Amino acid sequence: TLSLHALFRSDFLTGKNAGDFGPFILQVSGEAGVDPLLTFAIVELEGKRTGVPKLAEDLEDLASRWFSANPSIGFGQMQFGTFWETAKNYPEVFGDVSDEDVARRLWLQTQTNDELAITATAYHLADLQSVIAVNGNSTNLSIEQLAAIGYNGQSNLDAALDGDLRDPALDYVSNAGGQYANALDFYCGGNDAYRCEP
């Protein structure tokens, strides 16, 4: 386990990626009780979907997400139902969202409020880790890997906990693992903004 300390707010990066929010990710992950490297990895993986598609074939996926009845939005690419459930579990963080209209207005803010989107991501990961703790982990995956699978879809997590590791879930956890390594390098690979302790 790493103890990560933000020594100063980094503003030397350009572009919109998880690194731009390094200190905030440390803070909110600590408050939520999740590994900041996992939050960083998911934000980096999902956040890439908010930019301009680099390939023409991405346009179809972009259109399907924006014009679907249940779009995923914000830096964490979160659907409304997931956001609302997460926010209801943490009123001390998100306020009173018992009213659906209030919750939906807050969710819509994640399109432009990246810190709110990252906060929702961290607390949703906390909820997923709680589900895993209650159900037990009989797989050969870590709790962080299972949480990543769950972030990609509750049905994927349910299947994984039942021993059914589907290819899409394994692909997602592989991609998240790559971003986890990037997070480790960002925080502990010589970046003077942070100090890592074993």
C-alpha positions in Angstrom: 0.0 0.0 0.0 1.3 3.4 -0.9 0.9 6.6 1.1 0.6 9.4 -1.4 1.0 13.0 -0.4 0.3 15.9 -2.7 3.0 18.5 -2.0 1.5 21.2 -4.3 -1.2 21.5 -6.9 0.1 20.7 -10.3 -0.8 23.0 -13.1 1.9 22.1 -15.6 -0.1 19.6 -17.6 -2.1 20.6 -20.6 -5.2 18.9 -21.9 -8.0 17.2 -19.9 -6.8 14.1 -18.2 -6.6 12.5 -14.8 -3.2 14.1 -14.2 -4.8 17.5 -14.2 -6.7 16.5 -11.1 -3.9 14.6 -9.3 -4.1 16.3 -5.9 -7.9 16.3 -6.0 -8.0 12.6 -6.8 -5.8 11.9 -3.8 -8.1 14.0 -1.5 -11.4 12.6 -2.6 -10.1 9.0 -2.8 -8.9 9.3 0.8 -12.3 10.7 1.9 -14.1 7.9 0.0 -11.7 5.2 1.3 -10.6 3.9 -2.1 -7.2 3.5 -3.7 -6.3 6.8 -5.4 -4.5 4.8 -8.1 -7.8 3.1 -8.9 -9.7 6.4 -9.0 -7.0 7.8 -11.3 -7.1 4.8 -13.5 -10.9 4.9 -14.0 -11.0 8.6 -14.5 -8.2 8.4 -17.1 -9.9 5.5 -18.8 -13.4 6.9 -18.8 -12.3 10.5 -19.2 -10.8 9.8 -22.6 -14.3 9.2 -23.8 -15.2 12.9 -23.2 -12.8 14.3 -25.8 -13.1 14.6 -29.6 -13.0 11.1 -31.1 -9.7 10.4 -32.7 -11.1 7.8 -35.1 -14.0 8.0 -37.4 -15.6 4.8 -36.0 -15.7 6.4 -32.6 -18.4 8.7 -33.9 -21.0 5.9 -33.9 -20.2 5.1 -30.3 -20.3 8.8 -29.3 -23.7 9.2 -31.0 -25.2 6.1 -29.4 -24.1 7.3 -25.9 -25.4 10.9 -26.3 -28.7 10.0 -28.0 -29.5 7.0 -25.9 -32.3 7.1 -23.3 -29.7 6.5 -20.6 -26.5 8.4 -21.6 -23.3 8.3 -19.7 -21.9 11.8 -19.1 -19.1 13.6 -17.4 -15.5 12.8 -16.7 -16.5 9.5 -15.1 -19.0 8.6 -17.9 -21.7 7.9 -15.3 -25.4 7.2 -16.0 -28.0 9.0 -14.0 -29.2 5.9 -12.1 -25.7 5.1 -10.9 -25.1 8.7 -10.0 -28.3 9.0 -8.1 -27.8 5.8 -6.1 -24.3 6.8 -5.2 -25.3 10.3 -4.2 -28.2 9.0 -2.0 -25.6 6.9 -0.1 -23.5 9.9 0.8 -25.7 12.9 1.6 -22.9 14.5 3.5 -21.0 14.7 0.2 -23.7 15.3 -2.4 -26.5 16.9 -0.3 -30.1 15.8 -0.2 -30.8 14.2 -3.5 -34.0 12.3 -2.5 -35.9 14.3 -5.1 -35.2 12.9 -8.6 -35.3 16.3 -10.2 -32.7 17.7 -7.8 -30.5 14.6 -8.4 -30.8 14.9 -12.2 -29.8 18.6 -12.1 -26.8 17.7 -10.0 -25.9 14.8 -12.4 -26.1 17.1 -15.4 -23.5 19.3 -13.7 -21.0 16.5 -14.1 -20.7 17.5 -17.7 -18.9 20.7 -16.8 -17.9 20.1 -13.2 -15.0 17.6 -13.4 -14.4 17.6 -9.6 -18.0 16.6 -9.1 -17.7 13.8 -11.7 -14.5 12.6 -10.1 -16.1 12.6 -6.6 -19.0 10.5 -7.9 -16.5 8.1 -9.5 -14.6 7.7 -6.2 -17.7 7.1 -4.1 -19.2 4.7 -6.6 -15.9 2.7 -6.4 -16.3 2.8 -2.7 -19.8 1.3 -3.0 -18.6 -1.4 -5.4 -15.8 -2.4 -2.9 -18.5 -2.7 -0.2 -20.5 -5.0 -2.5 -17.4 -7.1 -3.1 -16.7 -7.2 0.7 -20.2 -8.4 1.5 -20.3 -11.0 -1.3 -16.7 -12.2 -0.9 -14.0 -12.6 -3.5 -13.5 -16.1 -4.7 -11.8 -15.0 -8.0 -8.1 -14.5 -8.6 -8.7 -10.8 -9.1 -7.9 -8.1 -6.6 -10.7 -6.0 -5.1 -9.5 -3.1 -7.2 -9.8 -5.2 -10.4 -13.3 -6.3 -9.4 -14.3 -2.7 -8.6 -13.1 -1.7 -12.1 -15.2 -4.5 -13.6 -18.2 -3.2 -11.6 -17.6 0.3 -12.7 -18.0 -0.9 -16.3 -21.4 -2.5 -15.3 -23.0 -4.1 -12.3 -24.0 -7.1 -14.3 -20.3 -7.7 -15.1 -19.4 -7.6 -11.4 -22.3 -9.9 -10.5 -21.1 -12.4 -13.1 -17.5 -12.1 -12.0 -18.5 -12.8 -8.4 -20.4 -15.9 -9.6 -17.2 -17.1 -11.3 -18.2 -16.0 -14.8 -15.4 -13.7 -16.1 -16.7 -12.4 -19.4 -14.4 -11.2 -22.1 -15.7 -7.6 -22.1 -15.1 -7.4 -18.4 -11.6 -8.8 -18.7 -10.8 -6.4 -21.5 -12.0 -3.5 -19.4 -10.0 -4.6 -16.4 -6.9 -5.0 -18.6 -7.3 -1.5 -19.9 -7.9 -0.2 -16.3 -4.7 -2.1 -15.3 -2.8 -0.2 -17.9 -4.1 3.1 -16.5 -3.4 1.9 -13.0 0.3 1.5 -14.0 0.1 5.0 -15.5 -1.3 6.3 -12.2 1.6 4.7 -10.3 4.1 6.3 -12.7 2.3 9.7 -12.5 2.4 9.8 -8.7 5.6 7.8 -7.9 7.6 7.9 -11.1 9.7 11.0 -10.4 6.9 13.6 -10.4 8.2 16.2 -8.0 4.6 17.1 -7.0 4.2 14.0 -5.0 6.0 11.8 -2.5 5.3 8.1 -2.3 6.1 5.9 0.7 6.1 2.1 0.6 
